[in-house]
Amino acid sequence: MNYKRSSALFAQAEKVIPGGVNSPVRAFKAVGGTPIFVKEAKGAYLYDEDGNKFIDYINSWGPMILGHAYDPVVNAVIEKAKKGTSFGMPTEIETKIAELAVSMVPNIDKIRFVNSGTEACMSAIRLARGYTGKDKIIKFAGCYHGHSDSFLIQAGSGAITFGSPNSPGVTQGTAKDTLLAKYNDIENVKSVINANKGEIACIIIEPVAGNMGCIPPKEDFLQGLRDLCDMHGLLLIFDEVMTGFRLAKGGAQELYNINADIVCYGKVIGGGLPVGAFAAREEIMNYLAPLGPVYQAGTLSGNPLAMAAGLAMLETLNNDTELFGRLAEKTAYLHKGFTKVLNENKTSHTINRVGSMISIHFAEDQVIDFETSVKGNNETFKKFFHGMLQEGIYIAPSAFETWFITDALTYEDLDATIAAVKKVTSKF
Ligand SMILES: *Cc1c(COP(=O)(O)O)cnc(C)c1O
């Protein structure tokens, strides 16, 4: 495959955009080489600026669960745009999408729309702090909740001690209020709570982790968190930016039958436009301005184009009763195919899957948390990534991302993908 035009465009971009990209993970830093510039996409396929075609397993990092340029979403945006693109005043469509979202998701009464998943998570912890009057939060090593200061904290000095910033610019003052715990380790969470009694507002978690590869919660782990939160008066925040409207209509809350106190959304909820949201029961949401004291705002929040795209997306997800089952079947089909060819090629691997999220880890042992995820062989992943690219399969340029399965994928596409994995790993 030739990437001449992409390379030239990247060189041009690098001069005026830091690293040539507007979000770091788009650069090929972890895998080497230069990023591919997209020209257009339709359904399951991406077409780049050099005329190459790829089967897409990123799908804009999750939103395009029905495939690219899905007609009802595109048409809704076009029709809305003709009537004005932003007013900064209330519009009926905001209530429509809010009503639909609230009806699809368990245990929420009210929802507020923002412009990104980052904003949703950042606002959710502010709300939790305002509501409980406590400052500290617990997050899990390896979970991603967007790029706001409180979340850019890495493990390192142990879970019970203060987190340390992993990005310059995050102050020690902020870092000390973020406590780190180990994913899938309820005893560890207990000890973090016990060491900080009376100071913690909330626990925030990706109920299925998707930012260290796909890592399912161990049986009873989420229920364990729910119980600990109830026992100690903490709010449980599910960051469902990735899992919301993907694993089920009601996301992970529905799939695992656990109620969170605040839920964050992004990705799918915007149908590919910049949308995030956070939601909770009435008594918590009423703490937000203008009803309550916790301030949160946005000039473009609830933007009509974004709401039109999101509404068209949610309507399809709500009406197509077989969609989530179909997605899970396609993903299970891939899982089975990958296992077969990787075993044939004697490639050490672990595959994790929940619903339409799946990841291949080039690691011998089970991958259950951050520590076990980083044990995967990154050199193998790099070869795998570039090999798959040559075969016309686009996966995330990082070993720590899940694959996002879309309904636009046909079984032919899946077979082609399994054949590509077979061919690429046969050379390892
Ligand atoms: C993508 C993601 C975010 C951040 O959303 P942005 O829209 O990129 O700001 C937050 N949490 C999770 C779980 C995500 O996957």
The ligand as an ORCA input file, in Angstrom:
! r2SCAN-3c Opt
* xyz 0 1
  C     -13.262      8.451     25.188
  C     -13.469      8.368     26.637
  C     -13.551      9.526     27.436
  C     -13.269     10.898     26.902
  O     -14.182     11.310     25.954
  P     -13.772     12.502     24.941
  O     -15.015     12.718     24.149
  O     -12.624     11.978     24.152
  O     -13.405     13.677     25.757
  C     -13.879      9.368     28.755
  N     -14.108      8.154     29.290
  C     -14.037      7.036     28.548
  C     -14.336      5.717     29.188
  C     -13.698      7.100     27.215
  O     -13.579      5.969     26.510
*
